């Protein structure tokens, strides 16, 4: 079942890296002798040997390990979902990704529960925020909280993740333990929506803060 999403590592874009839904074949090849990378390698080995229960146990070990990055938890849940092991009623949100399609291209901003962020401008410039200080924590926490409210009201997307929205449209992606949830509409409609508007305006505040921090040398170009 994991082979259906397999692609050569070099074909993944920076945007692909934001969602925590890359195939196990990619994560198992990451060159690191530290957890959780070694645990993802164990999962891959177990599945190659048709030891599904061992793979599930290792994935549960990952999600029960404290202090990991949000995208590491997302990947563990993503693989558990492929094995149909995620239980209903325990939805956890780990990130919010907003895609805004402009005439020049798509702006993409990702905010995570671990207080990290990535911003990719349509021009090709980018910003990485690795929680250099606590100045954005409250704003990030509010966005994650609002995202949890919305994600709990809509079902997960069961198909492969879609390409960037068409021009004039925007999409709010909610990255959860139960998979990807999203809402897509005309940009102005999302800004005017009582719930989605809080996220759209909050994301603009984050983007401006990241740009300021880059100017001050506090944030760096994303990789």
BELSUL-V243198 format. One line per field, one symbol per residue. ss: DSSP state (H for helix, E for strand, C for the rest). phi: phi as a letter, one per 30 degrees, with the letter a starting at -180 (. if undefined). burial: 1 if it has 24 or more other ideal C-beta (glycine too) atoms within 12 Angstrom, else 0. A space follows every 10 residues. Layout:
ss = ???
phi = ???
burial = ???
This chain:
ss = CHHHHCCCHH HCCCCHHHCC CCCHHHHCCC CCCCCCHHHH HHHHHHHHCC CHHHHHHHHH HHHCCCCCCH HHHHHHHHHH HHCCCCCCCC CCEEEEEEEE EECCEEEEEE EECCCCEEEE CCCCCEEEEC CCCCCCHHHH HHHHHHHHHH HCCCCCCCCC CCCCCCCCEE EEEEEECCEE EEEEEEHHHH HHCCCHHHHH HHHHHHHHHH HHHHHCCCCE CCC
phi = .dddcdbeed dddddeddci bddeedddcd daccddeddd ddddddddch cddddddddd dddcddidde dddedddedd ddchcdddjb dbccabbccb ccedlccbbc bcddicabbb dedjdabccc hdacdceddd dddddddddd ddcbdddcce eddeddejcb bccccbdcjd cabbaeeddd dddecdeddd ddddddeddd dddddcidbb ddb
burial = 0100100000 0000111111 1111111100 0000011011 1111011000 0000110111 1110000111 1111111111 1110110000 1111111111 1000011111 1111111111 1000011110 0000010011 0111011101 1001011000 1001100011 1111111111 1111101001 0000111111 1111111011 0011000010 010
